[in-house]
């Protein structure tokens, strides 16, 4: 199916305040966040002590349809990665509000953090614009293997705050969105049809080279999996033996120093023994410059290996581009 195929049904603009028929109607005021994102205006979003604003917040929240939302998860721990997270979030917001889909889409952004990100810093994500944000404490049982908080993706099915969720997309902070997440979310149909627990892209898409070729651990398929972005059917994970096997893998391999990439290594070992639990998702949802992805237009680019700081890389140029686009102004700065 061509995702760009003409739509013969009436267009349903996701953000009603952006519909041309509403322009000039004082009863339909354009969201200041959208104005800020689209034209770089330095609007103040929150008047935190205003009773009117608080009432508007409640009314907006009542309109958000969480059961229909795409649930997108980040883990943000440490001040060093905070700017990258907000840049990734900006790119997501810009492409979500600028695209057209056949029906309304809702975006619930979940942030796992040990205190680096506060709820009020995400106040610019407004239900009126079909966005919602929640900050969660990190899982108390998670381990540190690769980087701080990087193993959180392996504990989402056990997190108390996520017990009502069946599906999530997890992305690292060093990512930039180049299209609407809605295209990625549709691939849960494939995950479901396979009864798989996880959706991951191959670590390399062509050639003979892969990180795991000379490794000491078993891995999935011919080239292994990259865990920088991940789909998880939390219901399927809970129904599987993943929790017990995850703990056993860490207990066995970690003392041997054989989990240098932490959670990614654990998922590869698990996928090696349970290939039926893995949906190999298209690399356009985890596009890496060293992975030879040739499956189409990237939806999300993964700037692994600190590409943001490599001024010769295309990722660094795109990061700079997004940084120059005017963003929403909050009490905690402008993104």
C-alpha positions in Angstrom: 0.0 0.0 0.0 1.4 3.4 -1.0 1.2 5.6 2.1 1.2 8.6 -0.2 -1.7 7.4 -2.3 -4.4 10.0 -2.9 -7.2 9.9 -0.4 -10.6 10.3 -1.9 -12.4 10.7 1.4 -12.8 14.2 2.9 -9.6 15.4 4.5 -9.7 15.3 8.3 -7.1 17.7 9.6 -5.7 16.3 12.8 -5.4 19.7 14.5 -8.8 21.3 14.0 -7.5 24.8 14.8 -5.3 24.5 11.7 -8.2 23.8 9.3 -8.5 26.6 6.7 -12.3 26.9 7.4 -11.5 27.9 10.9 -9.1 30.8 10.0 -10.4 34.1 11.2 -13.0 32.5 13.4 -12.4 34.0 16.9 -14.1 31.0 18.4 -11.4 28.7 17.1 -8.1 30.2 18.3 -4.9 28.8 16.9 -2.9 26.9 19.4 0.1 29.0 20.6 2.2 25.9 20.5 1.4 25.3 16.8 2.1 29.0 16.0 5.4 28.7 17.9 6.4 25.5 16.1 5.4 26.7 12.6 6.5 30.3 12.6 9.0 30.5 15.5 6.9 33.0 17.5 8.1 33.3 21.1 4.7 32.7 22.7 4.4 32.0 26.4 2.4 28.8 26.8 1.6 28.6 30.4 0.2 31.1 32.9 0.7 28.7 35.7 -1.2 30.5 38.4 -4.2 31.5 36.2 -7.5 29.9 37.2 -8.7 30.3 33.6 -5.6 28.5 32.3 -6.2 25.7 34.8 -9.8 25.3 33.7 -8.7 25.2 30.1 -6.2 22.5 30.9 -8.9 20.4 32.4 -11.2 20.9 29.4 -8.4 20.0 27.0 -7.4 17.0 29.0 -10.9 15.7 28.8 -10.7 15.8 25.0 -7.6 13.6 24.7 -8.3 10.0 23.7 -5.7 8.0 25.5 -7.1 4.7 24.4 -6.5 5.7 20.8 -3.1 7.3 21.3 0.3 6.2 20.1 2.4 5.7 23.2 6.0 6.7 22.6 8.6 6.2 25.4 11.9 7.9 26.1 14.3 7.3 28.9 16.1 10.5 29.9 18.7 10.3 32.7 21.5 12.8 33.2 21.9 16.4 32.1 24.1 15.5 29.2 21.4 13.8 27.2 18.6 16.2 28.1 19.2 18.6 25.1 19.2 15.6 22.7 15.9 14.4 24.1 14.2 17.8 23.6 15.6 18.0 20.1 14.1 14.6 19.3 10.9 15.7 20.8 10.8 18.9 18.8 11.3 16.9 15.5 8.5 14.5 16.5 6.2 17.4 17.3 7.0 19.3 14.1 6.3 16.3 11.8 3.2 15.3 13.7 1.6 18.7 13.5 2.5 19.2 9.9 1.2 16.0 8.4 -2.2 14.9 7.2 -3.8 11.6 8.0 -7.1 10.0 7.3 -8.3 10.5 10.8 -7.3 12.2 14.1 -4.1 10.9 15.7 -3.2 11.2 19.4 0.4 11.2 20.8 1.1 10.3 24.4 4.8 10.9 25.2 6.1 9.0 28.2 9.4 10.0 29.8 11.2 7.7 32.2 13.6 9.9 34.3 15.3 9.9 37.6 14.7 13.7 37.9 16.4 15.1 34.8 13.0 15.9 33.2 10.2 17.4 35.2 6.5 17.3 34.3 6.2 21.1 34.0 9.0 21.1 31.3 6.6 19.3 29.0 3.7 21.6 29.5 3.9 22.8 25.9 2.6 19.4 24.7 -1.1 20.3 24.8 -4.1 18.0 24.5 -5.6 20.6 22.2 -2.9 19.6 19.7 -3.6 15.9 20.4 -0.5 15.6 22.5 -0.1 14.5 26.1 3.1 14.0 28.2 3.7 12.0 31.3 6.9 11.7 33.4 7.5 8.5 35.2 10.1 7.3 37.8 12.5 4.7 36.5 11.8 1.1 37.3 13.2 0.2 40.7 14.4 -3.2 39.5 16.2 -2.0 36.4 20.0 -2.6 36.0 22.7 -0.4 34.6 24.6 -2.3 31.9 25.5 0.1 29.1 24.4 3.6 29.9 22.3 5.1 32.6 18.7 4.2 32.1 19.4 2.3 28.9 17.9 -0.9 30.3 14.6 0.7 31.1 13.2 -0.6 27.8 13.5 -4.2 29.1 11.3 -3.4 32.2 8.4 -1.5 30.6 6.1 -4.5 30.9 6.7 -4.6 34.6 6.4 -0.9 35.3 3.4 0.0 37.4 2.6 3.1 35.3 2.4 1.0 32.1 0.3 -1.9 33.4 -2.7 -0.6 31.4 -0.7 -0.4 28.1 -0.5 -3.1 25.5 1.7 -1.4 22.9 4.6 1.1 23.0 7.3 2.5 20.8 10.6 3.1 22.6 13.2 5.4 21.1 16.6 6.5 22.3 17.2 10.2 22.9 19.8 10.4 20.0 17.1 10.3 17.4 15.4 12.7 15.0 12.0 12.2 13.4 11.6 12.9 9.7 8.0 11.7 9.4 4.8 11.1 11.4 5.0 8.2 13.9 1.6 7.1 12.7 3.3 5.2 9.8 5.4 3.2 12.3 2.5 2.5 14.6 0.6 0.7 11.8 3.3 -2.0 11.9 1.9 -3.3 15.2 -0.5 -5.2 12.9 2.5 -7.3 11.8 3.7 -7.7 15.4 0.3 -9.0 16.3 -0.1 -11.3 13.3 3.2 -12.9 14.3 2.4 -13.0 18.0 5.7 -11.4 18.6 6.8 -9.6 21.7 9.3 -7.1 20.2 9.9 -5.3 16.9 13.5 -4.4 16.2 15.6 -3.5 13.2 18.6 -5.5 12.1 22.0 -4.2 13.3 23.2 -4.2 9.7 21.2 -4.5 6.5 23.8 -5.7 4.0 27.4 -6.7 3.7 29.4 -9.1 5.9 30.3 -6.8 8.7 28.3 -6.7 11.9 29.2 -5.9 15.5 28.2 -9.4 16.5 30.2 -11.4 13.9 33.2 -11.6 16.2 31.3 -11.4 19.5 31.2 -14.0 22.3 27.5 -14.2 22.6 24.7 -15.7 20.5 22.7 -13.2 18.5 19.6 -13.0 16.4 19.7 -13.9 12.7 22.7 -13.2 10.5 23.6 -9.7 11.7 22.0 -9.2 15.1 19.5 -6.6 16.2 19.8 -2.9 17.1 17.8 -1.8 20.2 18.1 1.9 19.7 14.4 2.0 18.7 12.0 -0.7 19.6 8.4 -1.8 19.3 7.0 -3.8 22.2 3.7 -5.6 22.5 3.6 -5.4 26.3 0.8 -7.9 26.5 2.9 -10.4 24.5 6.0 -9.7 26.7 4.0 -10.3 29.8 2.6 -13.6 28.5 6.1 -14.8 27.5 9.0 -16.1 29.6 11.0 -12.9 28.8 11.3 -11.7 32.4 12.8 -14.8 33.8 15.1 -15.3 30.8 16.2 -11.6 30.9 17.3 -12.0 34.5 19.1 -15.3 33.7 20.9 -13.8 30.8 22.1 -10.8 32.8 23.2 -13.1 35.7 25.2 -15.4 33.4 26.8 -13.0 30.9 27.3 -9.8 32.9 30.0 -11.1 35.3 31.9 -12.4 32.2 31.9 -8.9 30.8 30.1 -10.1 27.7 27.3 -7.6 27.6 29.2 -4.5 26.4 26.0 -3.1 24.7 23.8 -3.9 27.6 20.1 -4.2 26.8 20.9 -4.7 23.1 23.0 -7.7 23.9 20.3 -9.2 26.2 17.6 -8.8 23.5 19.9 -10.4 20.9 20.6 -13.4 23.1 16.9 -13.7 23.9 16.0 -13.3 20.2 18.5 -16.0 19.2 16.8 -18.5 21.4 13.3 -17.3 20.7 13.2 -16.0 17.1 9.4 -16.3 17.0 9.3 -13.4 19.5 11.0 -11.0 17.2 9.4 -9.0 14.4 12.2 -7.6 12.2 10.9 -4.1 11.5 12.0 -2.0 8.4 15.2 -0.1 9.0 13.5 3.2 8.1 12.3 3.2 11.7 15.9 3.0 13.0 17.9 4.5 10.2 21.6 4.5 10.9 24.3 5.7 8.5 26.5 2.6 9.2 23.7 0.1 8.6 23.2 0.3 4.8 19.4 0.8 5.0 17.9 0.9 1.5 14.2 0.3 2.3 12.9 3.7 1.6 12.5 7.2 3.2 13.6 7.3 6.8 10.9 7.9 9.4 13.4 8.2 12.3 17.1 8.7 12.1 19.3 7.2 14.9 22.4 9.2 15.6 24.3 6.5 17.4 28.0 6.7 18.1 27.7 10.4 19.0 27.0 11.5 15.4 25.6 14.8 16.8 29.1 15.9 17.6 30.6 14.8 14.3 30.3 17.9 12.2 31.1 16.0 9.1 28.0 13.8 9.5 24.6 14.5 7.9 23.0 13.8 11.3 24.9 16.6 12.9 23.7 19.0 10.1 20.1 17.9 10.6 20.5 18.3 14.4 21.7 21.9 13.8 18.8 22.5 11.4 16.2 21.5 14.0 17.9 23.6 16.6 17.4 26.7 14.5 13.7 26.2 14.1 11.8 28.3 16.5 10.2 26.2 19.2 7.7 26.5 22.1 8.6 28.8 24.9 8.0 27.5 28.3 8.9 28.6 31.8 12.0 26.4 31.4 13.3 27.7 28.1 12.6 27.3 24.4 13.0 24.1 22.5 
